[in-house]
């Protein structure tokens, strides 16, 4: 277990400064109308070079990508904590520090993992890891064995506001759900917001909904035209811890 800076702190630090910088541009149009004098005075102290210096350090190759639980990530956390102290922010972490302990679990798919689809007509079809599929195990157990029926559920979406239900009241408890990536395509902004991707089309929603329905697992079918990115992106993004 490592000391880890709260992730939201980093987000607030970076995006908060950028938001102030954007507000400075707005202030030029009508500052006296929109902002009190104290706010205007604060805006005038914004220094683009200081912002650039912070970003340059945090994005430097020496921090090796600031990986979670890795040396570069610890250095970045200490750097941001130091900046908090210089700004006079009150510590809200453990032991009067800016840090809090966050337990983390790393999951890496073992090379000996096997995955087979068995049908009544064609028998068993063994899939090759990273070539035919990538997989995640969220049980946090050293080993998981799944032997269950596969049920196709379209996009795996239940969206009553769009009168769309791929489950249609089906009992999928204990099953493995097979579903398409993304969401129903549309040119109508009132139907799944047209070309914009809603949360319904994201992997996380599909997994969450499958879990809510009591499924034991979920399989997403990747198609480049539907996902808008090639299989290489999926493979390379899911081949490590």
C-alpha positions in Angstrom: 0.0 0.0 0.0 1.5 3.3 -1.0 0.8 6.9 -0.1 -1.3 8.2 -3.0 -2.4 11.7 -3.6 -6.2 11.9 -4.1 -6.8 11.8 -7.8 -9.4 14.5 -7.7 -6.8 16.8 -6.3 -4.7 16.5 -9.5 -7.7 17.1 -11.7 -8.8 20.1 -9.7 -5.3 21.5 -9.7 -4.9 21.3 -13.5 -8.4 22.1 -14.7 -9.0 24.6 -12.0 -6.1 26.7 -13.2 -7.3 26.4 -16.8 -10.8 27.4 -15.8 -9.4 30.6 -14.2 -7.4 31.3 -17.3 -10.5 31.0 -19.4 -12.4 33.3 -17.0 -9.6 35.9 -17.5 -10.5 36.1 -21.1 -14.2 36.5 -20.2 -13.2 39.2 -17.7 -11.8 41.3 -20.5 -15.2 41.6 -22.1 -17.1 42.8 -19.0 -15.2 42.1 -15.8 -17.0 44.7 -13.7 -20.4 43.2 -14.6 -19.5 39.5 -13.9 -16.9 39.5 -11.2 -16.2 41.3 -7.8 -13.0 43.2 -7.4 -11.3 40.4 -5.3 -11.9 37.9 -8.1 -10.5 40.3 -10.8 -7.4 40.9 -8.6 -6.9 37.1 -8.4 -7.3 36.7 -12.2 -4.6 39.3 -12.8 -2.1 37.2 -10.8 -2.4 34.3 -13.1 0.9 33.6 -14.7 1.0 31.5 -17.9 4.6 30.6 -17.4 4.0 29.2 -13.9 1.2 27.0 -15.4 3.5 25.9 -18.2 6.2 25.0 -15.7 3.9 22.8 -13.6 2.7 21.0 -16.7 6.2 20.6 -18.1 7.4 19.0 -14.9 4.4 16.7 -14.4 4.5 15.5 -18.0 8.3 15.0 -18.1 9.7 11.7 -19.3 11.6 11.4 -16.0 8.3 10.7 -14.2 7.8 7.7 -16.5 4.1 8.3 -17.1 3.2 8.8 -13.4 2.1 5.2 -13.1 -0.1 4.2 -10.2 2.0 2.8 -7.4 5.2 3.5 -9.3 8.1 5.8 -8.6 7.0 8.5 -11.1 3.5 8.6 -9.6 4.9 9.0 -6.1 7.1 11.9 -7.3 4.2 13.6 -9.0 2.1 13.2 -5.8 4.8 14.7 -3.6 5.3 17.6 -6.1 1.6 18.4 -6.1 1.4 18.2 -2.3 4.3 20.6 -2.1 2.5 23.1 -4.3 -0.6 22.8 -2.1 1.6 23.7 0.9 3.1 26.7 -0.9 -0.4 27.9 -1.8 -1.4 27.6 1.9 -4.0 24.9 1.4 -5.0 23.1 4.6 -4.0 19.4 4.6 -7.1 17.1 4.5 -5.3 13.8 4.4 -4.1 11.4 7.0 -1.8 12.5 9.8 -2.1 16.1 8.9 -0.7 15.5 5.4 -2.0 15.9 1.9 -1.9 12.2 1.4 -4.3 9.3 2.0 -3.7 5.6 1.8 -5.7 4.0 -1.0 -5.6 0.2 -1.4 -5.0 -0.9 -5.0 -5.3 -4.3 -6.7 -3.4 -5.0 -9.9 -4.9 -7.6 -12.3 -2.9 -9.2 -15.1 -4.3 -12.0 -17.3 -2.1 -15.1 -17.1 -0.6 -16.5 -20.3 -2.2 -19.9 -19.6 -5.7 -18.4 -19.6 -8.0 -20.3 -22.0 -11.3 -19.2 -23.6 -13.5 -21.4 -25.6 -17.0 -21.1 -27.2 -18.9 -24.3 -27.5 -21.9 -24.7 -29.8 -24.1 -27.7 -30.5 -23.3 -27.6 -34.2 -19.6 -26.7 -34.4 -18.2 -28.0 -31.1 -15.5 -26.1 -29.3 -13.8 -23.0 -30.8 -10.7 -22.0 -28.9 -9.8 -18.3 -29.0 -6.3 -16.9 -28.8 -5.5 -14.3 -26.2 -4.9 -10.8 -27.5 -5.4 -12.0 -31.1 -9.0 -13.0 -30.8 -10.0 -11.6 -27.4 -8.9 -9.6 -24.4 -10.3 -10.3 -20.9 -10.7 -8.8 -17.4 -11.4 -10.5 -14.2 -13.0 -8.2 -11.6 -13.4 -10.9 -8.9 -9.9 -10.2 -7.4 -9.3 -13.9 -7.0 -6.2 -15.7 -8.2 -8.3 -17.9 -10.5 -11.8 -17.9 -12.0 -13.5 -20.6 -13.9 -16.6 -19.7 -15.8 -18.8 -22.3 -17.5 -22.1 -20.8 -18.5 -24.6 -20.3 -21.3 -24.1 -17.3 -23.5 -27.1 -15.0 -24.2 -27.0 -12.3 -27.0 -28.5 -9.0 -25.7 -28.0 -6.7 -28.6 -26.2 -3.6 -27.4 -26.8 -4.5 -23.7 -28.8 -1.3 -23.2 -31.9 -0.6 -21.2 -32.8 3.1 -21.8 -36.5 3.8 -21.0 -36.1 7.5 -22.0 -35.5 6.3 -25.6 -38.0 3.4 -25.4 -35.1 0.9 -25.8 -34.6 -2.3 -23.9 -32.3 -5.0 -25.2 -33.1 -7.2 -22.2 -36.9 -7.1 -22.6 -37.5 -8.6 -19.2 -35.2 -11.6 -19.9 -33.7 -13.5 -16.9 -30.0 -13.4 -17.5 -28.9 -14.2 -14.0 -25.8 -16.5 -14.0 -25.4 -16.2 -17.8 -22.6 -14.7 -19.9 -24.0 -11.8 -21.9 -22.9 -11.3 -25.5 -23.4 -7.7 -26.8 -22.3 -5.2 -29.4 -20.0 -2.2 -28.7 -21.3 1.3 -28.8 -25.0 2.1 -29.1 -27.8 2.3 -31.8 -26.7 4.6 -34.6 -28.8 7.7 -35.2 -28.9 11.0 -37.0 -31.6 12.2 -34.6 -30.2 14.2 -31.7 -33.3 13.2 -29.6 -32.4 9.5 -30.0 -29.3 8.5 -28.1 -28.1 12.1 -28.9 -27.5 11.3 -32.5 -23.9 10.9 -33.4 -22.7 11.8 -29.9 -21.7 8.9 -27.7 -23.8 8.6 -24.6 -22.9 6.7 -21.4 -25.0 3.8 -22.7 -22.4 3.2 -25.4 -19.5 2.9 -23.0 -18.0 -0.3 -21.8 -18.4 0.6 -18.2 -22.2 1.0 -18.6 -22.5 -2.3 -20.3 -20.5 -4.1 -17.6 -22.4 -2.3 -14.8 -25.8 -3.2 -16.3 -24.8 -6.8 -16.8 -23.8 -7.0 -13.1 -27.1 -5.3 -12.1 -29.0 -8.0 -14.1 -27.0 -10.7 -12.2 -24.9 -11.9 -15.2 -21.7 -13.8 -14.4 -19.8 -12.1 -17.2 -20.1 -10.1 -20.4 -18.5 -10.3 -23.8 -18.4 -7.3 -26.1 -18.1 -7.8 -29.9 -15.6 -5.4 -31.4 -16.1 -4.0 -34.8 -13.9 -1.2 -36.1 -16.7 0.7 -37.9 -18.9 0.6 -34.8 -16.2 1.4 -32.2 -14.4 4.0 -34.5 -11.0 2.5 -33.5 -9.2 -0.6 -34.6 -8.7 -3.9 -32.7 -5.0 -2.9 -32.1 -6.2 -0.2 -29.8 -8.2 -2.7 -27.7 -5.4 -5.2 -27.7 -2.6 -2.7 -26.8 -4.7 -1.1 -24.1 -5.5 -4.3 -22.4 -2.3 -6.3 -22.6 -0.8 -5.1 -19.3 -1.7 -4.9 -15.6 
